[in-house]
Amino acid sequence: MGLEALQPILTWFSNINGGGVASWLAVAGIAIIAAVALGYIAYGLVKFAKLVINMRVKEFSLLLLAVGAVFVGLAILLP
């Protein structure tokens, strides 16, 4: 797999090649939105990690049970 996964993304950026100010502003806007989304995702992961660390054994076991049930449900729905 490796770098072949990046090829569609890089070809998308090469297709922009100075298509005008509007296209570059759209790319800048998408980049800003992606940066903010990544920030919120990182913040949420840190909060979730703190929550998991502070869980009692019973709560952690119930969390694992719920995650297992979700995986089984997805395995049934996505054959």
N, CA, C and O atoms as a GROMACS GRO file, in nm:
protein
  316
    1MET      N    1   0.085  -0.116   0.000
    1MET     CA    2   0.000   0.000   0.000
    1MET      C    3   0.090   0.124   0.000
    1MET      O    4   0.118   0.176  -0.108
    2GLY      N    5   0.136   0.170   0.110
    2GLY     CA    6   0.235   0.278   0.118
    2GLY      C    7   0.192   0.407   0.052
    2GLY      O    8   0.085   0.461   0.079
    3LEU      N    9   0.279   0.455  -0.038
    3LEU     CA   10   0.257   0.586  -0.099
    3LEU      C   11   0.152   0.584  -0.208
    3LEU      O   12   0.108   0.690  -0.253
    4GLU      N   13   0.110   0.466  -0.252
    4GLU     CA   14   0.006   0.459  -0.354
    4GLU      C   15  -0.126   0.516  -0.303
    4GLU      O   16  -0.208   0.563  -0.381
    5ALA      N   17  -0.146   0.512  -0.172
    5ALA     CA   18  -0.269   0.567  -0.115
    5ALA      C   19  -0.274   0.719  -0.127
    5ALA      O   20  -0.382   0.777  -0.128
    6LEU      N   21  -0.158   0.783  -0.137
    6LEU     CA   22  -0.155   0.928  -0.149
    6LEU      C   23  -0.173   0.977  -0.292
    6LEU      O   24  -0.195   1.096  -0.314
    7GLN      N   25  -0.163   0.889  -0.388
    7GLN     CA   26  -0.168   0.930  -0.528
    7GLN      C   27  -0.298   1.002  -0.565
    7GLN      O   28  -0.291   1.105  -0.632
    8PRO      N   29  -0.417   0.953  -0.526
    8PRO     CA   30  -0.539   1.028  -0.564
    8PRO      C   31  -0.543   1.168  -0.503
    8PRO      O   32  -0.593   1.262  -0.566
    9ILE      N   33  -0.492   1.183  -0.383
    9ILE     CA   34  -0.493   1.314  -0.318
    9ILE      C   35  -0.398   1.408  -0.391
    9ILE      O   36  -0.432   1.524  -0.416
   10LEU      N   37  -0.279   1.359  -0.424
   10LEU     CA   38  -0.182   1.443  -0.492
   10LEU      C   39  -0.227   1.479  -0.632
   10LEU      O   40  -0.201   1.590  -0.678
   11THR      N   41  -0.295   1.389  -0.701
   11THR     CA   42  -0.344   1.422  -0.835
   11THR      C   43  -0.456   1.526  -0.827
   11THR      O   44  -0.472   1.607  -0.918
   12TRP      N   45  -0.535   1.522  -0.719
   12TRP     CA   46  -0.639   1.623  -0.702
   12TRP      C   47  -0.576   1.761  -0.687
   12TRP      O   48  -0.624   1.858  -0.745
   13PHE      N   49  -0.467   1.769  -0.607
   13PHE     CA   50  -0.400   1.898  -0.591
   13PHE      C   51  -0.330   1.942  -0.719
   13PHE      O   52  -0.321   2.062  -0.745
   14SER      N   53  -0.282   1.850  -0.798
   14SER     CA   54  -0.216   1.889  -0.923
   14SER      C   55  -0.318   1.936  -1.027
   14SER      O   56  -0.283   2.011  -1.118
   15ASN      N   57  -0.444   1.895  -1.015
   15ASN     CA   58  -0.547   1.939  -1.108
   15ASN      C   59  -0.591   2.083  -1.083
   15ASN      O   60  -0.650   2.146  -1.170
   16ILE      N   61  -0.562   2.135  -0.965
   16ILE     CA   62  -0.600   2.274  -0.935
   16ILE      C   63  -0.515   2.370  -1.017
   16ILE      O   64  -0.569   2.464  -1.075
   17ASN      N   65  -0.386   2.349  -1.023
   17ASN     CA   66  -0.284   2.424  -1.098
   17ASN      C   67  -0.326   2.564  -1.144
   17ASN      O   68  -0.332   2.592  -1.264
   18GLY      N   69  -0.355   2.648  -1.051
   18GLY     CA   70  -0.383   2.787  -1.082
   18GLY      C   71  -0.515   2.809  -1.151
   18GLY      O   72  -0.522   2.886  -1.247
   19GLY      N   73  -0.618   2.745  -1.106
   19GLY     CA   74  -0.749   2.759  -1.167
   19GLY      C   75  -0.816   2.891  -1.134
   19GLY      O   76  -0.933   2.910  -1.168
   20GLY      N   77  -0.747   2.980  -1.071
   20GLY     CA   78  -0.804   3.109  -1.037
   20GLY      C   79  -0.807   3.130  -0.888
   20GLY      O   80  -0.779   3.040  -0.809
   21VAL      N   81  -0.843   3.250  -0.853
   21VAL     CA   82  -0.845   3.288  -0.712
   21VAL      C   83  -0.953   3.211  -0.637
   21VAL      O   84  -0.933   3.174  -0.521
   22ALA      N   85  -1.065   3.187  -0.701
   22ALA     CA   86  -1.176   3.119  -0.634
   22ALA      C   87  -1.137   2.978  -0.591
   22ALA      O   88  -1.171   2.935  -0.481
   23SER      N   89  -1.068   2.907  -0.677
   23SER     CA   90  -1.029   2.770  -0.642
   23SER      C   91  -0.927   2.769  -0.529
   23SER      O   92  -0.932   2.682  -0.441
   24TRP      N   93  -0.835   2.864  -0.530
   24TRP     CA   94  -0.737   2.869  -0.421
   24TRP      C   95  -0.803   2.911  -0.289
   24TRP      O   96  -0.764   2.862  -0.183
   25LEU      N   97  -0.900   2.999  -0.294
   25LEU     CA   98  -0.973   3.036  -0.172
   25LEU      C   99  -1.055   2.918  -0.120
   25LEU      O  100  -1.068   2.899   0.001
   26ALA      N  101  -1.109   2.838  -0.212
   26ALA     CA  102  -1.183   2.719  -0.170
   26ALA      C  103  -1.090   2.620  -0.103
   26ALA      O  104  -1.126   2.560  -0.001
   27VAL      N  105  -0.971   2.600  -0.158
   27VAL     CA  106  -0.873   2.508  -0.097
   27VAL      C  107  -0.831   2.561   0.039
   27VAL      O  108  -0.818   2.483   0.134
   28ALA      N  109  -0.809   2.692   0.051
   28ALA     CA  110  -0.771   2.750   0.180
   28ALA      C  111  -0.883   2.732   0.282
   28ALA      O  112  -0.857   2.701   0.399
   29GLY      N  113  -1.007   2.751   0.239
   29GLY     CA  114  -1.120   2.732   0.329
   29GLY      C  115  -1.132   2.588   0.376
   29GLY      O  116  -1.158   2.562   0.493
   30ILE      N  117  -1.114   2.494   0.284
   30ILE     CA  118  -1.120   2.353   0.321
   30ILE      C  119  -1.008   2.319   0.417
   30ILE      O  120  -1.028   2.241   0.511
   31ALA      N  121  -0.889   2.376   0.395
   31ALA     CA  122  -0.776   2.350   0.484
   31ALA      C  123  -0.803   2.405   0.624
   31ALA      O  124  -0.768   2.340   0.723
   32ILE      N  125  -0.863   2.522   0.633
   32ILE     CA  126  -0.895   2.580   0.764
   32ILE      C  127  -0.999   2.495   0.835
   32ILE      O  128  -0.986   2.467   0.954
   33ILE      N  129  -1.102   2.453   0.763
   33ILE     CA  130  -1.206   2.368   0.823
   33ILE      C  131  -1.147   2.236   0.869
   33ILE      O  132  -1.182   2.186   0.976
   34ALA      N  133  -1.057   2.178   0.789
   34ALA     CA  134  -0.992   2.052   0.827
   34ALA      C  135  -0.906   2.070   0.951
   34ALA      O  136  -0.903   1.982   1.037
   35ALA      N  137  -0.834   2.182   0.960
   35ALA     CA  138  -0.750   2.207   1.078
   35ALA      C  139  -0.834   2.220   1.204
   35ALA      O  140  -0.798   2.167   1.309
   36VAL      N  141  -0.945   2.292   1.194
   36VAL     CA  142  -1.033   2.307   1.310
   36VAL      C  143  -1.094   2.172   1.349
   36VAL      O  144  -1.102   2.140   1.467
   37ALA      N  145  -1.135   2.095   1.250
   37ALA     CA  146  -1.193   1.963   1.278
   37ALA      C  147  -1.089   1.872   1.344
   37ALA      O  148  -1.122   1.801   1.438
   38LEU      N  149  -0.966   1.873   1.296
   38LEU     CA  150  -0.861   1.793   1.358
   38LEU      C  151  -0.833   1.837   1.501
   38LEU      O  152  -0.806   1.754   1.588
   39GLY      N  153  -0.841   1.967   1.526
   39GLY     CA  154  -0.824   2.018   1.662
   39GLY      C  155  -0.933   1.966   1.755
   39GLY      O  156  -0.905   1.923   1.866
   40TYR      N  157  -1.057   1.970   1.709
   40TYR     CA  158  -1.167   1.920   1.791
   40TYR      C  159  -1.157   1.769   1.811
   40TYR      O  160  -1.189   1.719   1.919
   41ILE      N  161  -1.113   1.697   1.709
   41ILE     CA  162  -1.096   1.552   1.723
   41ILE      C  163  -0.988   1.521   1.825
   41ILE      O  164  -1.005   1.432   1.908
   42ALA      N  165  -0.877   1.594   1.820
   42ALA     CA  166  -0.770   1.572   1.917
   42ALA      C  167  -0.817   1.605   2.058
   42ALA      O  168  -0.786   1.531   2.153
   43TYR      N  169  -0.890   1.714   2.073
   43TYR     CA  170  -0.944   1.752   2.204
   43TYR      C  171  -1.038   1.644   2.257
   43TYR      O  172  -1.033   1.609   2.375
   44GLY      N  173  -1.124   1.594   2.171
   44GLY     CA  174  -1.218   1.490   2.212
   44GLY      C  175  -1.147   1.361   2.250
   44GLY      O  176  -1.187   1.294   2.346
   45LEU      N  177  -1.043   1.324   2.176
   45LEU     CA  178  -0.968   1.204   2.210
   45LEU      C  179  -0.897   1.216   2.344
   45LEU      O  180  -0.891   1.120   2.421
   46VAL      N  181  -0.844   1.334   2.374
   46VAL     CA  182  -0.780   1.356   2.504
   46VAL      C  183  -0.883   1.348   2.616
   46VAL      O  184  -0.858   1.285   2.719
   47LYS      N  185  -0.998   1.410   2.596
   47LYS     CA  186  -1.104   1.402   2.698
   47LYS      C  187  -1.150   1.258   2.718
   47LYS      O  188  -1.174   1.215   2.831
   48PHE      N  189  -1.164   1.183   2.608
   48PHE     CA  190  -1.205   1.043   2.618
   48PHE      C  191  -1.100   0.960   2.689
   48PHE      O  192  -1.134   0.872   2.769
   49ALA      N  193  -0.973   0.986   2.662
   49ALA     CA  194  -0.866   0.913   2.729
   49ALA      C  195  -0.868   0.940   2.879
   49ALA      O  196  -0.849   0.848   2.959
   50LYS      N  197  -0.890   1.064   2.917
   50LYS     CA  198  -0.900   1.098   3.060
   50LYS      C  199  -1.020   1.029   3.124
   50LYS      O  200  -1.012   0.982   3.237
   51LEU      N  201  -1.131   1.022   3.051
   51LEU     CA  202  -1.250   0.955   3.102
   51LEU      C  203  -1.225   0.807   3.123
   51LEU      O  204  -1.265   0.751   3.225
   52VAL      N  205  -1.158   0.743   3.027
   52VAL     CA  206  -1.131   0.599   3.038
   52VAL      C  207  -1.035   0.571   3.152
   52VAL      O  208  -1.050   0.473   3.224
   53ILE      N  209  -0.935   0.658   3.169
   53ILE     CA  210  -0.838   0.638   3.277
   53ILE      C  211  -0.905   0.648   3.413
   53ILE      O  212  -0.867   0.575   3.506
   54ASN      N  213  -1.003   0.736   3.428
   54ASN     CA  214  -1.069   0.756   3.557
   54ASN      C  215  -1.186   0.662   3.581
   54ASN      O  216  -1.254   0.674   3.683
   55MET      N  217  -1.213   0.568   3.489
   55MET     CA  218  -1.326   0.476   3.506
   55MET      C  219  -1.295   0.371   3.611
   55MET      O  220  -1.181   0.331   3.632
   56ARG      N  221  -1.402   0.327   3.675
   56ARG     CA  222  -1.391   0.211   3.764
   56ARG      C  223  -1.393   0.085   3.679
   56ARG      O  224  -1.423   0.091   3.560
   57VAL      N  225  -1.361  -0.028   3.741
   57VAL     CA  226  -1.353  -0.153   3.667
   57VAL      C  227  -1.489  -0.190   3.607
   57VAL      O  228  -1.496  -0.236   3.494
   58LYS      N  229  -1.595  -0.169   3.684
   58LYS     CA  230  -1.730  -0.203   3.634
   58LYS      C  231  -1.766  -0.116   3.514
   58LYS      O  232  -1.819  -0.166   3.415
   59GLU      N  233  -1.738   0.013   3.522
   59GLU     CA  234  -1.769   0.104   3.412
   59GLU      C  235  -1.687   0.068   3.287
   59GLU      O  236  -1.738   0.071   3.176
   60PHE      N  237  -1.560   0.035   3.308
   60PHE     CA  238  -1.474  -0.002   3.196
   60PHE      C  239  -1.523  -0.131   3.130
   60PHE      O  240  -1.521  -0.144   3.008
   61SER      N  241  -1.566  -0.226   3.213
   61SER     CA  242  -1.619  -0.352   3.159
   61SER      C  243  -1.745  -0.328   3.078
   61SER      O  244  -1.763  -0.389   2.973
   62LEU      N  245  -1.832  -0.239   3.125
   62LEU     CA  246  -1.953  -0.206   3.050
   62LEU      C  247  -1.919  -0.134   2.919
   62LEU      O  248  -1.986  -0.155   2.818
   63LEU      N  249  -1.816  -0.050   2.921
   63LEU     CA  250  -1.772   0.016   2.799
   63LEU      C  251  -1.723  -0.087   2.698
   63LEU      O  252  -1.757  -0.080   2.580
   64LEU      N  253  -1.643  -0.182   2.744
   64LEU     CA  254  -1.594  -0.287   2.654
   64LEU      C  255  -1.709  -0.372   2.601
   64LEU      O  256  -1.708  -0.413   2.485
   65LEU      N  257  -1.808  -0.399   2.685
   65LEU     CA  258  -1.926  -0.474   2.642
   65LEU      C  259  -2.000  -0.398   2.533
   65LEU      O  260  -2.043  -0.457   2.433
   66ALA      N  261  -2.016  -0.267   2.552
   66ALA     CA  262  -2.086  -0.186   2.452
   66ALA      C  263  -2.008  -0.182   2.321
   66ALA      O  264  -2.067  -0.193   2.213
   67VAL      N  265  -1.876  -0.166   2.328
   67VAL     CA  266  -1.794  -0.164   2.206
   67VAL      C  267  -1.802  -0.298   2.134
   67VAL      O  268  -1.813  -0.303   2.012
   68GLY      N  269  -1.798  -0.407   2.211
   68GLY     CA  270  -1.811  -0.540   2.150
   68GLY      C  271  -1.946  -0.558   2.084
   68GLY      O  272  -1.953  -0.615   1.975
   69ALA      N  273  -2.053  -0.510   2.146
   69ALA     CA  274  -2.186  -0.520   2.087
   69ALA      C  275  -2.195  -0.440   1.957
   69ALA      O  276  -2.259  -0.483   1.861
   70VAL      N  277  -2.132  -0.323   1.955
   70VAL     CA  278  -2.132  -0.242   1.833
   70VAL      C  279  -2.057  -0.314   1.722
   70VAL      O  280  -2.102  -0.315   1.607
   71PHE      N  281  -1.943  -0.375   1.754
   71PHE     CA  282  -1.868  -0.449   1.653
   71PHE      C  283  -1.945  -0.567   1.599
   71PHE      O  284  -1.942  -0.594   1.479
   72VAL      N  285  -2.014  -0.639   1.687
   72VAL     CA  286  -2.095  -0.752   1.641
   72VAL      C  287  -2.209  -0.702   1.552
   72VAL      O  288  -2.239  -0.764   1.449
   73GLY      N  289  -2.272  -0.593   1.591
   73GLY     CA  290  -2.379  -0.535   1.509
   73GLY      C  291  -2.328  -0.493   1.372
   73GLY      O  292  -2.395  -0.516   1.271
   74LEU      N  293  -2.210  -0.430   1.367
   74LEU     CA  294  -2.153  -0.391   1.238
   74LEU      C  295  -2.116  -0.512   1.154
   74LEU      O  296  -2.133  -0.511   1.032
   75ALA      N  297  -2.067  -0.617   1.220
   75ALA     CA  298  -2.032  -0.739   1.146
   75ALA      C  299  -2.157  -0.803   1.084
   75ALA      O  300  -2.149  -0.861   0.976
   76ILE      N  301  -2.270  -0.792   1.152
   76ILE     CA  302  -2.394  -0.849   1.097
   76ILE      C  303  -2.447  -0.761   0.982
   76ILE      O  304  -2.497  -0.812   0.882
   77LEU      N  305  -2.437  -0.629   0.997
   77LEU     CA  306  -2.492  -0.539   0.896
   77LEU      C  307  -2.404  -0.525   0.772
   77LEU      O  308  -2.455  -0.492   0.665
   78LEU      N  309  -2.275  -0.549   0.786
   78LEU     CA  310  -2.183  -0.527   0.674
   78LEU      C  311  -2.118  -0.656   0.626
   78LEU      O  312  -1.997  -0.673   0.642
   79PRO      N  313  -2.196  -0.745   0.570
   79PRO     CA  314  -2.133  -0.870   0.522
   79PRO      C  315  -2.062  -0.850   0.390
   79PRO      O  316  -2.005  -0.945   0.336
   0.00000   0.00000   0.00000
